[in-house]
Each structure stands twice: as C-alpha cells, then as structure tokens.
Amino acid sequence: TPSKSNASFWNGNIPWVSPKDMKIDFISDAEDHITAEAIENSSTKLVKPNTILIVVRSGILQHTIPIAMASKPVSFNQDIISIETDSNRLLSFYLFYYLKSTSEVHLEKGIKKGVTVESFHNGYFKNLVIPLPPLSIQHLIVKRIEEEQKLVNGNKELIRIYEGKIKEEIGKLWKKDERKEVKEYGEEREIGMVAAEE
C-alpha cells in the first residue's frame, strides 16, 4: 500500500481498488485513487484491462469470494491478487466466468482454517487446476454466457420498469379519497398487530 503519510501518492487519477470496491463484475473506478508517483515509488502495481482481480484476505470470505475484472488500468491493495492470462492459451473472460461459477468450491478448499481474518492459502489460485479447452471452445463458452447475461439483464430491466408502473398505479389508487373509503368499510391497524415479522 502506498504510504498514507505521503500526500503526493494520493488523490490522483488511478483507481486504487480495495475489497470495498469489489461489489460489481467489471471495475473501472474505485473509492480511492493514487498517483503515477505512487506506482513508481511503491510496491503497488498497475494492471491492464481484462485483468482478473480476486479478494484473498477479508472477512467477506466467510461466505463470498469477490471476483471482478478490470475494464481499465487499475491498481489494488494487498488484500487482492491479480491474474493476467496468456491470451494465446487462456481467455481472460473464460477464466473469469469459470472462477465465478466455481466460487463455492474455492471457498471450501482454499480458505485457511483457524485464522482471525479469512484468507486463502498462499499460492492457491496459482496452483489451481482448471479445464482448458481449445481457444475456439473458450470463445464459444464466453459467447453463450454473455448472451445469457444479456437476457438476464434485459429481464431485470423489464422487472424494474413494471415495478415502477405498479408503484405508480398503487399511488393513484391510494389517494386520500380512496383511503377514506377504506376507512368507511373497515379499520386501520399497525402492521405489527396483524402480521408477524421473522
């Protein structure tokens, strides 16, 4: 980590990714930023787009492995590792989707036992054995996954739109005059009096 006491290392334009930023699949920015001087004068490195980032030390590893891909050059802190693939043998997107889809296995096999803060065994991902089909098959797998993802995203957007319309219609129905009619035909109660909260 670049020294916090050196002001010239911080508040630059290079995203400095930490576990708190690893909540999305593709990362182009971070909460903190460092300068080119920090890259040149510390152990922090800059990785290129399509580099895979994995959180290997964090309490979140009790139940989830944050795995993301850099969509622009970024740097990262000591709780994260990066994986850059040889594109002539292994597509970064193929490895990314493979790791995401097998995350539960890695949580079970790779986490150190009996430590204060959850972390992976040293070299776990470096020594991980993965299926390696020909590049043409890797391309096909990635294409199919991304097509499915587009459908999922499209459905999510439809749900968001319809949820908004439903809320709008409920808002129209639940005006003061309609609420008055409800009171005339029934009674009002706190939710806690008519429903149980688990």
C-alpha positions as CSV (number, residue, x, y, z in Angstrom):
1,T,0.0,0.0,0.0
2,P,1.4,3.4,-0.9
3,S,2.2,5.4,2.3
4,K,-0.7,7.3,3.6
5,S,1.7,9.9,5.0
6,N,2.9,10.8,1.5
7,A,0.4,13.2,0.1
8,S,1.9,13.0,-3.3
9,F,0.9,9.4,-3.6
10,W,-2.9,10.0,-3.1
11,N,-5.8,11.7,-4.8
12,G,-4.6,11.1,-8.3
13,N,-6.5,9.7,-11.2
14,I,-5.5,6.0,-10.9
15,P,-8.2,3.8,-9.3
16,W,-6.9,2.0,-6.2
17,V,-9.2,-1.0,-5.7
18,S,-9.8,-2.5,-2.3
19,P,-12.3,-5.1,-1.2
20,K,-15.0,-2.5,-0.6
21,D,-14.9,-1.8,-4.4
22,M,-15.3,-5.4,-5.4
23,K,-19.1,-5.5,-5.4
24,I,-19.5,-5.5,-9.2
25,D,-18.2,-7.7,-12.0
26,F,-16.4,-5.1,-14.0
27,I,-14.4,-2.4,-12.3
28,S,-13.4,0.9,-14.0
29,D,-13.2,3.1,-10.8
30,A,-12.7,2.9,-7.1
31,E,-13.4,4.9,-4.0
32,D,-9.7,5.8,-3.5
33,H,-7.2,7.0,-6.1
34,I,-3.4,7.2,-6.3
35,T,-0.9,9.0,-8.5
36,A,1.6,7.8,-11.0
37,E,4.3,8.7,-8.5
38,A,2.8,6.1,-6.1
39,I,3.1,3.4,-8.8
40,E,6.7,4.4,-9.5
41,N,7.8,4.6,-5.8
42,S,6.0,1.8,-4.0
43,S,5.3,-1.9,-4.5
44,T,1.8,-1.1,-5.8
45,K,1.4,-2.1,-9.5
46,L,-0.8,-1.0,-12.3
47,V,-2.7,-3.8,-14.2
48,K,-4.1,-3.6,-17.7
49,P,-7.8,-4.0,-18.7
50,N,-9.2,-7.6,-18.7
51,T,-7.0,-8.4,-15.7
52,I,-8.9,-10.6,-13.1
53,L,-9.0,-9.3,-9.5
54,I,-9.7,-11.6,-6.6
55,V,-10.1,-10.7,-2.9
56,V,-7.9,-13.2,-1.0
57,R,-8.0,-11.7,2.5
58,S,-11.2,-10.3,4.1
59,G,-14.0,-11.1,6.4
60,I,-16.3,-11.4,3.4
61,L,-14.6,-14.6,2.6
62,Q,-16.7,-16.3,5.2
63,H,-19.4,-16.6,2.6
64,T,-18.4,-14.9,-0.7
65,I,-15.4,-14.5,-3.0
66,P,-15.4,-11.1,-4.7
67,I,-14.1,-11.7,-8.2
68,A,-14.0,-8.9,-10.7
69,M,-12.4,-7.9,-14.0
70,A,-10.7,-4.6,-14.6
71,S,-12.2,-2.7,-17.5
72,K,-9.5,0.0,-17.4
73,P,-6.0,0.2,-15.9
74,V,-6.3,0.0,-12.1
75,S,-4.1,-0.6,-9.0
76,F,-5.1,-2.5,-5.9
77,N,-4.3,-3.1,-2.3
78,Q,-2.6,-6.1,-0.5
79,D,-5.9,-7.9,0.1
80,I,-6.4,-8.5,-3.6
81,I,-4.4,-10.5,-6.2
82,S,-4.5,-10.1,-10.0
83,I,-4.4,-12.7,-12.7
84,E,-3.3,-11.8,-16.2
85,T,-3.8,-14.6,-18.8
86,D,-1.8,-15.7,-21.8
87,S,-4.4,-14.9,-24.4
88,N,-2.8,-17.4,-26.8
89,R,-3.8,-20.2,-24.4
90,L,-6.4,-18.9,-22.0
91,L,-9.0,-16.2,-22.5
92,S,-9.4,-13.9,-19.5
93,F,-13.2,-13.9,-19.8
94,Y,-13.3,-17.7,-19.9
95,L,-11.2,-17.9,-16.7
96,F,-13.3,-15.1,-15.1
97,Y,-16.6,-16.9,-15.7
98,Y,-15.1,-20.2,-14.6
99,L,-13.9,-18.8,-11.3
100,K,-17.2,-17.1,-10.7
101,S,-19.1,-20.3,-11.4
102,T,-16.9,-22.4,-9.1
103,S,-16.5,-19.9,-6.2
104,E,-18.2,-22.2,-3.6
105,V,-15.5,-24.9,-4.3
106,H,-12.7,-22.4,-3.7
107,L,-14.3,-21.2,-0.5
108,E,-14.4,-24.8,0.7
109,K,-10.9,-25.8,-0.4
110,G,-8.8,-22.7,-0.4
111,I,-9.5,-20.8,2.9
112,K,-7.1,-21.1,5.8
113,K,-8.6,-22.6,8.9
114,G,-8.5,-21.1,12.4
115,V,-7.3,-17.6,11.4
116,T,-8.5,-14.3,12.7
117,V,-9.3,-12.8,9.3
118,E,-10.3,-15.2,6.5
119,S,-7.7,-15.6,3.8
120,F,-6.7,-18.0,1.0
121,H,-3.7,-20.4,1.3
122,N,-0.7,-18.8,-0.3
123,G,-0.5,-19.8,-4.0
124,Y,-3.9,-21.3,-4.0
125,F,-5.0,-19.7,-7.3
126,K,-1.6,-20.0,-8.9
127,N,-1.7,-23.8,-8.4
128,L,-5.4,-24.2,-9.2
129,V,-6.0,-26.8,-11.9
130,I,-8.7,-25.7,-14.4
131,P,-10.3,-27.3,-17.5
132,L,-8.5,-25.8,-20.6
133,P,-10.4,-26.5,-23.8
134,P,-9.1,-25.1,-27.2
135,L,-9.4,-21.4,-27.7
136,S,-12.3,-21.8,-30.1
137,I,-14.3,-23.6,-27.4
138,Q,-13.4,-21.0,-24.9
139,H,-14.7,-18.3,-27.2
140,L,-17.9,-20.2,-27.7
141,I,-18.4,-20.7,-24.0
142,V,-17.9,-17.0,-23.3
143,K,-20.2,-16.0,-26.1
144,R,-23.0,-18.2,-24.8
145,I,-22.6,-16.9,-21.2
146,E,-22.7,-13.3,-22.4
147,E,-25.8,-14.0,-24.5
148,E,-27.5,-15.4,-21.4
149,Q,-26.3,-12.5,-19.3
150,K,-27.9,-10.1,-21.8
151,L,-31.2,-11.9,-21.4
152,V,-30.9,-11.7,-17.6
153,N,-30.1,-8.0,-17.7
154,G,-33.0,-7.4,-20.1
155,N,-35.4,-9.2,-17.8
156,K,-34.1,-7.3,-14.8
157,E,-34.8,-4.0,-16.7
158,L,-38.3,-5.2,-17.5
159,I,-39.0,-6.0,-13.9
160,R,-37.7,-2.6,-12.8
161,I,-40.0,-0.9,-15.4
162,Y,-43.0,-2.9,-14.3
163,E,-42.3,-2.4,-10.6
164,G,-42.2,1.4,-11.3
165,K,-45.6,1.2,-13.1
166,I,-47.1,-0.9,-10.3
167,K,-46.0,1.6,-7.7
168,E,-47.4,4.4,-9.9
169,E,-50.8,2.7,-10.2
170,I,-50.9,2.0,-6.5
171,G,-50.1,5.6,-5.8
172,K,-53.0,6.7,-8.0
173,L,-55.4,4.3,-6.2
174,W,-54.3,5.2,-2.7
175,K,-55.3,8.8,-2.7
176,K,-56.9,10.4,0.3
177,D,-60.4,9.9,-1.1
178,E,-59.8,6.2,-1.7
179,R,-58.2,5.8,1.7
180,K,-61.3,7.4,3.2
181,E,-63.5,4.8,1.5
182,V,-61.3,2.0,3.0
183,K,-61.8,3.5,6.5
184,E,-65.5,3.6,6.0
185,Y,-65.6,-0.1,5.2
186,G,-63.0,-1.3,7.6
187,E,-60.5,-0.2,10.2
188,E,-56.8,0.7,10.4
189,R,-54.2,-1.2,12.4
190,E,-50.4,-1.1,12.8
191,I,-48.7,-3.8,10.7
192,G,-47.3,-5.4,13.8
193,M,-50.8,-6.1,15.0
194,V,-51.9,-8.1,12.0
195,A,-48.6,-9.7,10.7
196,A,-45.6,-11.4,12.3
197,E,-42.0,-10.2,11.5
198,E,-39.5,-13.0,11.3
